[in-house]
Amino acid sequence: MRFILLIVISYIIGFFTAIPIGATQVEIAKRSMSGYIKEALMVVAGSVASDLMYGFIAMFGIAPFLKDEKIEAFFWFIGGIILIVLGIFTLIYSDKNSYNNTEKTMLFRSHTSLFIGFSLAVTNPPIIFWWLFCFEFIKSAGVVPNFEPEYAIIFLISAGAGITSYLSGLALFLRKVGKKISHRIECKINKIMGVLLIMLSFYFLFKSAEVCFKFFM
């Protein structure tokens, strides 16, 4: 009974963790609404892989390494650069009929989509502390009596399944929506997404500069 409760609660935590809109969701939406569901799911796979990697780091003791503010600033900076590049690519290719074959562009290749999904998520090391917080919450609620490796692994796998479910469901839903909108509206949506990615990059770069300013002052 304890394991079943842990699985259910962990799944719900993972599902709701994936809901806030961020760069990963924008990349998924961009591909799904353009008809590239496979590539959208590759973004999902890359993102979930990164989240689970940080989850294992959080659960099994390497978290102190990423508490260094200089390392955190580096991750914020890299994330900002990635978002700027993605935003520019999205604006350039906002009209998928403006070039010969979208599938041949780097932006929409499956392996590139996997890398993008992983890269966007890996620039968010603070999620380590979110994993720790969620597991501590589960412990304080009495779902598990203490930290045991098997509990931690079940927690991560179930939460990962929740994240995957939400992001995959989002991709499939937006694929259906994309079939019903006109090409002109699709182009406008792609442009909006490109601008949104660039705006998100400013936040990442600001956070990096903020940490660096604190360090050098």
N, C-alpha and C positions, 0 to 999 in steps of 0.2 A: 504493500500500500504506500509506503514511504517513497519508493522509487517511482511509482505511477504519479504521485502528487508532485514530485520533483520534476518529472518530465513535462507535465502539464503546465506548471508554473513557469518553468524555464522557457517553454515554447511561447507562452504568452509574452514574457519579457522580451524575447527576441523579436517577436512580431511587432510589438509596439516600439522597440528600439529603432526599427527600420522606417517608421512612418515620417519623422521630420524630414522636410524637403532639404536636400543638399545637392552637391555636385553629382553624386552617383545617380540620384533619381533623375536629374536633368539629362544625363547621358543615356539612361535607360529610355526615358521618354522620347528623346531625339531619334533613337534608332527604331523604337517600336512604332511610332507614328509615321515613320518613313517606310515601314513595311519590312524592316530588318529584325525580325523577332529573334532569330538565332544569335545575331550579334548582340542584341539587348540582353539575352540570357547569358552570354559570355561576360558581359559587364557585371551581371549579378554574380556569376561564379567567381570572378576576380575579387569583387568586393567582399563576398562571404569568406573567401579564403584568407583575405587579409584580416578581417574581423576575428576569425577563429585563431589565426596566428597570434594576434595580440591577446586573445582570451587565454591561450595556453601559456603565454608569457606571464600574464597576470596571475594565473592559478599556480604556476610552478616556479615562481620566485625570481624572475629576472626583471621585474618591474622597477626596482631601484635605479637601474641603469638609465631608464627613460625619464626619471625625475629631474635629471640635469636640465636646467633651463636653456643652456646653450644648445643641447641636442634638440629640445623642443622647438627652439627658434629655427633651427635648420629644417626640421620637418615642415613647419609652417611656411617657410620660404619656398621650399621645393613644391609644396602643394599649390602655392600661389602661381608659380611659373607654369606648372602643368595646366592650371585652370585658364591662364591667359592664352596658352597655345591652343587649348581645346576651344575656347571662345572664338578665337580668330578663325580657326578651321571651320567652325560652325557657321560663322557669318559669311565666309567665302563660299561655302557649299550649301548655303541656305536654300538655294533653288537646285533640287537634285537633277533637273533637266538641263542645267547650265554646263554640264560636262558629260563626256561620253558614257562613262560607266562608273556609277557610284561604288560598286563592289570592288573596283580596282583601286580606289583611293585608300590610303592608309587608315583613314578615319573609320571605315566601315568593314575592315577585315576582321575575321573572327579572332585571330590571335592578338591583333591590336586591341580589339575590344576587351579581351581578357586582361591584357596588360593595363589598359586604361582603368578598368574597374579595380584592379589590385592597387594601382598607383594612387588613385584618388583616396582609397580607404587607408592605405598604408601611411599617408601623410597626416593621419589623425591618431597619434600615439596616446592622447588623453583617454581614448576609449578603454585603455587598460584599467583606468581607475573606475570607469563605469562598470566594467566586468566585476571588479573587486567589490564595488558598492552593491551590485545586484546579488552577488553570492553571499555577502554579509547580511543582506536583507533576508534572503532565504534562510540563513542560519538563525537569525534573530526571530524569525517567524516560527521556528521549531520544525521546519520541513526536514532539515538534516541536523543531527546533533553536533557535529563538528566537521572540520575539514578532513576529508579522506579522498585519495586520488580517484576512486570510482565515482564518488559524488560529483567531483569537479568535472570529470570527463562527460558524465551524463548531462550535467548542467550545460556544458559548452555545446555538445552535439544537439541537444534539444533546442537551445537558444538559436543555434545556427540554422536549424530547420525552420524556426519561426521567422528569422530574417529572410531566408530563401523563399519561404511561402509568400511573404508580403511583396518582396521585390519582383518575384516571378509573376504573381497575380497582377501587379501593377503593369508589368510589361504586356501581358496578354490582354488586359483591359484596354490599354492605350492602343494596342494593335487594332482592336475592333473599332475604337473611336477613330483611328487614323483612316480607316476604310471609308468613313462617312463624311470626311471633310474634303473641301475642294483643294486643288493644287495651290491656289493663291493664298488660302488661309494657312495651308501647311508651310508655305514659305515664310509667312509672317511669324508663325509659331517658332520656326527654326531660328529666325533672327532674334526673337525675344529670348530664346534659350541661349543663344550666343552672347547676348548682352548680359544675361543673368550669370553666366559662367565668368565673364570678365569682372562683373561686380563682386562675385564671391571671391575672386582672386585678390581683390583689394583688401577684403577682410583678412585673408590669410597673410598677405604681406604686411598689413598693419599689425597683426598679432606678432609676427616675426620681428618687426621693427620695435615694437613695444618691449619685447623681452631683451633685445639687443641694447636698447636705450637704457633699460634698467641695469644691465650688466656693466655698461661702460661708464655710467654716471657714478 
